[in-house]
Amino acid sequence: MHRQRATGAPTGGARRGQDAKKRGEAWVGPDYLASVVPPVLNALVDADARVRYYACEALYNIAKARPWH
């Protein structure tokens, strides 16, 4: 689901993504997953419960932000 303004219109990023999808374009942004995910995965085994919790939250946000086709 894309974010929307109070008026019901999609926000800038969502609108651009929808426009690209209509044109049949694939996501062409740099793929940072290889550099972002490993440190977050390492944090999942940290001794501090807060670190593990925020690592889970970070993985959720990474998965939510990554465009899947």
VOMAR-411722 format. One record per residue: x, y, z of N, C-alpha, C, O, CB in turn; residue in three letters. Coordinates in steps of 0.02 Angstrom, whole numbers, plus 50000, padded with zeros to 5 digits. Atoms other than C-alpha are relative to their C-alpha. Glycine has a CB too. Layout:
<sites>
> n_X|n_Y|n_Z|ca_X|ca_Y|ca_Z|c_X|c_Y|c_Z|o_X|o_Y|o_Z|cb_X|cb_Y|cb_Z|code
> X|Y|Z|X|Y|Z|X|Y|Z|X|Y|Z|X|Y|Z|ALA;
...
</sites>
This chain:
<sites>
> n_X|n_Y|n_Z|ca_X|ca_Y|ca_Z|c_X|c_Y|c_Z|o_X|o_Y|o_Z|cb_X|cb_Y|cb_Z|code
> 50042|49941|50000|50000|50000|50000|50044|50062|50000|50093|50065|50037|49952|50000|50061|MET;
> 49960|49940|50005|50067|50170|49954|49973|50053|50048|49914|50055|50064|49999|50027|49928|HIS;
> 50020|49945|49957|50065|50320|50068|49959|50049|49960|49970|50058|49900|50061|50035|50032|ARG;
> 50041|49951|50033|49936|50450|50028|49994|50063|50042|50000|50061|50104|49931|49972|49985|GLN;
> 50014|49937|49965|49906|50631|50072|49930|49997|50028|49891|49952|50012|50010|50061|49953|ARG;
> 50067|49997|49971|49752|50680|50170|49947|50007|49945|49889|49989|49955|49994|50058|50049|ALA;
> 50047|49992|50056|49672|50721|50002|49989|49935|49963|49944|49931|49920|50026|50053|49952|THR;
> 50007|50064|50034|49693|50541|49946|50050|49992|49943|50054|49938|49914|49931|49992|49974|GLY;
> 49950|50004|50053|49830|50582|49819|50064|49968|50026|50084|49983|50082|50014|50069|49970|ALA;
> 49938|50030|49976|49988|50476|49830|50055|50052|50009|50055|50103|49975|50023|49945|49951|PRO;
> 49944|49955|49989|50146|50558|49895|50049|49994|49942|50041|49950|49899|50036|49985|50066|THR;
> 49953|49997|50056|50292|50598|49778|50034|49934|49983|50034|49914|49925|50052|50049|50014|GLY;
> 49965|50062|50013|50389|50436|49798|49954|49946|49974|49972|49909|49928|50035|49976|50061|GLY;
> 50048|50050|50021|50237|50326|49781|49975|50015|49929|49965|49970|49889|49941|49996|50049|ALA;
> 50025|49980|50065|50177|50425|49631|50053|49983|49946|50035|49957|49893|49984|50076|49998|ARG;
> 49947|50017|50048|50346|50406|49542|50004|49925|49989|50013|49903|49933|50067|50027|50024|ARG;
> 49998|50073|50006|50345|50220|49578|49942|49974|49958|49951|49928|49918|50000|49968|50068|GLY;
> 50059|50021|50038|50170|50202|49508|50009|50018|49926|49992|49979|49882|49936|50032|50027|GLN;
> 49989|49979|50069|50218|50301|49352|50049|49954|49965|50038|49935|49907|50025|50072|49997|ASP;
> 49950|50045|50029|50371|50192|49322|49970|49931|49987|49984|49900|49936|50061|49994|50045|ALA;
> 50032|50065|50008|50267|50036|49347|49954|50000|49939|49951|49951|49902|49962|49981|50063|LYS;
> 50044|49995|50058|50140|50096|49218|50039|49997|49934|50015|49968|49885|49960|50065|50003|LYS;
> 49959|50000|50060|50280|50122|49092|50038|49934|49991|50071|49925|49940|50049|50057|50002|ARG;
> 49966|50064|50005|50347|49946|49126|50073|50003|50018|50111|49957|50001|49993|49974|49931|GLY;
> 49930|49993|49981|50511|50008|49197|50014|49961|50064|49972|49959|50110|50019|50073|50009|GLU;
> 49978|50034|49939|50604|49906|49326|50033|50051|50046|50053|50105|50025|50049|49941|49983|ALA;
> 49966|49957|49952|50676|49982|49483|50074|50003|49983|50106|49951|49976|49990|49975|50073|TRP;
> 49931|49993|50022|50846|50052|49436|50045|50031|50053|50102|50048|50039|50003|50041|49937|VAL;
> 49960|49971|49946|50906|50120|49603|50057|49953|50020|50054|49893|50007|49957|50016|50060|GLY;
> 49945|50043|49978|51069|50057|49678|49976|49949|50051|49932|49962|50091|50057|50043|50030|PRO;
> 50019|50054|49955|51055|49894|49771|50046|50000|50060|50102|49975|50057|50001|49931|49963|ASP;
> 49960|49995|49939|51117|49927|49947|49990|49940|50047|50020|49938|50100|49982|50064|50037|TYR;
> 50015|50055|49955|51051|49765|50020|50063|49962|50021|50069|49941|50079|49952|49952|49967|LEU;
> 49939|50038|49984|51222|49680|50012|50041|50034|50055|50077|50001|50092|50042|49991|49938|ALA;
> 49961|49965|49948|51297|49815|50123|49959|50016|50062|49988|50028|50115|50029|50063|49972|SER;
> 50042|49981|49944|51148|49851|50236|49978|49941|50042|49977|49945|50103|49939|50038|49974|VAL;
> 50031|50056|49964|51078|49681|50282|50049|49963|50046|50029|49948|50103|49972|49952|49950|VAL;
> 49956|50039|49955|51233|49589|50353|50010|50030|50070|50006|49993|50118|50066|49992|49968|PRO;
> 49993|49974|49932|51262|49711|50498|49935|49994|50041|49937|49983|50101|50021|50073|49997|PRO;
> 50064|50007|49964|51077|49705|50541|49991|49928|50022|49967|49915|50078|49941|50022|49955|VAL;
> 50005|50071|49980|51081|49514|50540|50046|49985|50059|50028|49946|50103|50018|49956|49940|LEU;
> 49955|50010|49943|51232|49518|50656|49971|50028|50064|49982|50000|50118|50068|50034|49986|ASN;
> 50030|49970|49941|51135|49629|50775|49945|49956|50029|49927|49964|50088|49972|50069|49983|ALA;
> 50053|50044|49975|51000|49495|50790|50025|49951|50054|49984|49923|50091|49971|49960|49942|LEU;
> 49973|50045|49949|51117|49391|50899|50036|50037|50056|50073|50007|50095|50048|49950|49968|VAL;
> 49969|49960|49947|51173|49534|51012|49972|49980|50068|49916|49955|50073|49987|50075|49987|ASP;
> 50021|50018|49932|51163|49507|51200|49944|50047|50026|49904|50026|50067|50060|50003|50047|ALA;
> 50049|49951|49977|51057|49664|51225|49934|49991|49963|49933|49991|49901|50027|50072|49991|ASP;
> 50066|50011|50030|50871|49635|51194|49978|50060|49959|49944|50052|49908|49948|49985|50055|ALA;
> 50020|49940|50038|50847|49815|51136|50033|50001|49931|50003|50021|49881|50018|50064|50038|ARG;
> 49965|50003|50064|50978|49791|51000|49966|49950|49954|49956|49964|49895|50075|49981|50010|VAL;
> 50035|50050|50040|50891|49632|50941|49932|50026|49976|49913|50014|49919|49991|49935|50040|ARG;
> 50065|49972|50019|50722|49720|50942|50007|50049|49943|49970|50046|49893|49967|50034|50061|TYR;
> 49992|49950|50052|50785|49866|50838|50027|49969|49936|50015|49995|49881|50045|50056|50024|TYR;
> 49977|50035|50060|50873|49746|50719|49940|49970|49963|49937|49972|49902|50051|49945|50018|ALA;
> 50061|50026|50030|50704|49662|50690|49961|50056|49966|49937|50048|49910|49956|49965|50053|CYS;
> 50035|49943|50029|50624|49831|50661|50035|50023|49936|50002|50040|49887|49996|50058|50051|GLU;
> 49963|49978|50059|50762|49877|50539|49989|49952|49942|49980|49974|49885|50075|50005|50017|ALA;
> 50012|50048|50054|50740|49716|50440|49930|50008|49971|49921|50004|49911|50009|49928|50026|LEU;
> 50068|49988|50024|50554|49748|50430|49998|50061|49954|49967|50059|49901|49952|50010|50060|TYR;
> 49999|49939|50040|50585|49924|50365|50037|49991|49934|50018|50019|49883|50030|50057|50040|ASN;
> 49962|50014|50061|50714|49863|50240|49956|49960|49951|49953|49977|49892|50065|49961|50015|ILE;
> 50043|50041|50043|50594|49731|50173|49941|50041|49974|49920|50032|49916|49974|49939|50039|ALA;
> 50057|49959|50021|50452|49857|50167|50021|50051|49946|49981|50066|49901|49970|50037|50061|LYS;
> 49977|49948|50047|50556|49986|50071|50026|49971|49935|50028|50006|49884|50053|50041|50033|ALA;
> 49971|50031|50060|50632|49864|49947|49946|49984|49950|49898|49949|49967|50040|49936|50017|ARG;
> 50052|50015|50050|50531|49858|49786|50007|49928|49974|50060|49909|49947|50004|50049|49941|PRO;
> 49999|50069|50024|50488|49678|49744|49958|49996|49937|49904|50025|49933|49973|49951|50054|TRP;
> 50037|50006|50064|50435|49633|49568|49982|49929|49989|49951|49912|49939|50042|50027|49941|HIS;
</sites>
